[in-house]
Amino acid sequence: MKKIDVNHWNRKETYLFYKEVDIPRYIMSFELDVTSFYQYVKKNKYSFYLSFIYEAVHCLNQIENFRYRFINQEPYLFEITHPSFTDLIENTENFKIVSVDLENDIASFIQKAKETSLKQGNQFIDLEKESRQDLVYITTFPWAKFTQVSHAHNIDRYDAIPRLVWGKFENDNGRLMMPFSIEVHHAFVDGLHVGKLIENLQRQINK
């Protein structure tokens, strides 16, 4: 990671304005067409959830703005960020939070994510792992289609970790449409960047 020289940064004015806002984070929700991606996942017998985590975080990492974080209230840029995702604890209705480093190919990532979750067992969270700033928080809501979402969080203007959530996909005139929501920090990410992410992600999952 590298520290950002704010005085020579092309986001200086935007950054200085939004980092002082009481609630600088904003949420946007979209629909994604996962028809082709679902067929690809089914063909390869992959987990849809873990496969989509892989694709989403890779697309995030391709856009610099999603890799900015605060360290000691100062802006830094990470070379890569990694998923921290919720996973159901086997034979219960409880979930745990699992962090795993991203891999370069989808099959290796899925295997590593499954192994990491299995090794964690019934432990709800590993606070040492979750203290990292190079994370993306991810969850899913596969029981219904949503149009709006919010996240439990402390009021912290220096929390710049993105949050992703997606819901149940449904058939709409022969296409599988899935709700997808992202929460970001406006000091680092503008609507333009969210728009680029959605375009890139849709293109990537049109396998």
NORNORWO-V422407 format. One record per residue. RES is the residue in three letters. PSI is psi as a letter, one per 30 degrees, with the letter a starting at -180 (* if undefined). OMEGA is omega in radians with two decimals (none if undefined). Layout:
# NORNORWO-V422407
RES/PSI/OMEGA + RES/PSI/OMEGA
This chain:
# NORNORWO-V422407
MET/l/3.10 + LYS/k/3.12 + LYS/k/-3.12 + ILE/k/3.02 + ASP/j/-3.01 + VAL/e/-3.07 + ASN/f/3.12 + HIS/h/-3.08 + TRP/k/-3.12 + ASN/f/3.05 + ARG/g/-3.00 + LYS/e/-3.06 + GLU/e/3.11 + THR/e/3.14 + TYR/e/-3.09 + LEU/e/3.13 + PHE/e/-3.00 + TYR/f/-3.14 + LYS/f/3.12 + GLU/f/3.12 + VAL/k/-3.11 + ASP/e/3.12 + ILE/i/-3.03 + PRO/f/-3.11 + ARG/k/3.08 + TYR/l/-3.06 + ILE/k/3.03 + MET/k/-3.12 + SER/k/-3.05 + PHE/l/2.94 + GLU/k/3.07 + LEU/k/3.08 + ASP/j/-3.08 + VAL/g/-3.08 + THR/e/-3.11 + SER/e/-3.11 + PHE/e/3.10 + TYR/e/3.12 + GLN/e/3.11 + TYR/e/-3.14 + VAL/e/-3.13 + LYS/e/-3.14 + LYS/e/-3.09 + ASN/f/3.13 + LYS/h/3.08 + TYR/l/2.95 + SER/k/3.11 + PHE/e/-3.10 + TYR/e/-3.11 + LEU/e/3.11 + SER/e/-3.12 + PHE/e/3.03 + ILE/e/-3.14 + TYR/e/-3.09 + GLU/e/-3.09 + ALA/e/-3.11 + VAL/e/3.06 + HIS/e/3.11 + CYS/e/3.06 + LEU/e/-3.07 + ASN/f/3.14 + GLN/f/-3.14 + ILE/j/-3.01 + GLU/e/-3.03 + ASN/f/-3.14 + PHE/f/3.14 + ARG/g/3.05 + TYR/k/3.07 + ARG/l/3.00 + PHE/k/2.97 + ILE/j/-3.05 + ASN/h/3.08 + GLN/g/3.09 + GLU/k/-3.09 + PRO/k/3.09 + TYR/l/3.07 + LEU/k/3.07 + PHE/k/3.09 + GLU/e/-3.12 + ILE/k/3.06 + THR/l/-2.97 + HIS/l/-3.09 + PRO/k/2.95 + SER/j/-2.93 + PHE/l/3.05 + THR/k/3.14 + ASP/k/3.13 + LEU/k/3.03 + ILE/k/-3.01 + GLU/k/3.09 + ASN/g/3.08 + THR/l/3.00 + GLU/g/-3.13 + ASN/l/3.11 + PHE/l/3.07 + LYS/l/3.12 + ILE/k/-3.03 + VAL/k/3.07 + SER/k/-3.11 + VAL/k/3.10 + ASP/k/3.12 + LEU/k/3.07 + GLU/l/-3.10 + ASN/f/3.09 + ASP/l/-2.97 + ILE/e/-3.12 + ALA/e/3.12 + SER/e/3.13 + PHE/e/-3.13 + ILE/e/3.13 + GLN/e/-3.12 + LYS/e/3.13 + ALA/e/3.12 + LYS/e/-3.14 + GLU/e/-3.13 + THR/e/3.11 + SER/e/3.13 + LEU/e/3.14 + LYS/e/-3.13 + GLN/f/3.08 + GLY/b/-3.09 + ASN/g/-3.13 + GLN/k/-3.08 + PHE/e/-3.06 + ILE/k/3.01 + ASP/j/-3.00 + LEU/f/3.11 + GLU/e/3.10 + LYS/e/-3.06 + GLU/f/3.10 + SER/f/3.12 + ARG/k/3.07 + GLN/f/-3.10 + ASP/h/-3.09 + LEU/l/2.93 + VAL/k/-3.12 + TYR/k/-3.01 + ILE/k/3.00 + THR/l/3.12 + THR/l/3.10 + PHE/i/-2.98 + PRO/g/-3.03 + TRP/f/-3.11 + ALA/l/3.08 + LYS/k/3.13 + PHE/l/3.05 + THR/f/-3.13 + GLN/l/-3.12 + VAL/l/2.99 + SER/l/-3.08 + HIS/k/3.02 + ALA/k/-3.13 + HIS/l/2.99 + ASN/l/3.06 + ILE/j/-3.06 + ASP/j/-3.08 + ARG/f/3.12 + TYR/g/3.04 + ASP/j/-3.09 + ALA/g/3.14 + ILE/k/3.12 + PRO/l/3.04 + ARG/k/3.08 + LEU/k/3.02 + VAL/k/3.03 + TRP/l/-3.02 + GLY/a/-3.08 + LYS/k/3.05 + PHE/k/-3.08 + GLU/l/3.14 + ASN/k/3.12 + ASP/j/-3.12 + ASN/h/3.06 + GLY/f/3.10 + ARG/k/3.10 + LEU/j/-3.07 + MET/k/-3.04 + MET/k/3.06 + PRO/k/-3.10 + PHE/k/-3.09 + SER/k/3.11 + ILE/k/3.06 + GLU/k/-3.06 + VAL/l/3.14 + HIS/k/-3.01 + HIS/f/3.07 + ALA/f/-3.07 + PHE/e/-2.99 + VAL/k/3.08 + ASP/l/3.11 + GLY/e/3.10 + LEU/e/-3.11 + HIS/e/3.07 + VAL/e/3.11 + GLY/e/3.10 + LYS/e/3.13 + LEU/e/-3.11 + ILE/e/3.10 + GLU/e/-3.12 + ASN/e/-3.13 + LEU/e/3.11 + GLN/e/3.11 + ARG/e/-3.09 + GLN/e/-3.09 + ILE/f/3.03 + ASN/h/-3.06 + LYS/*/none
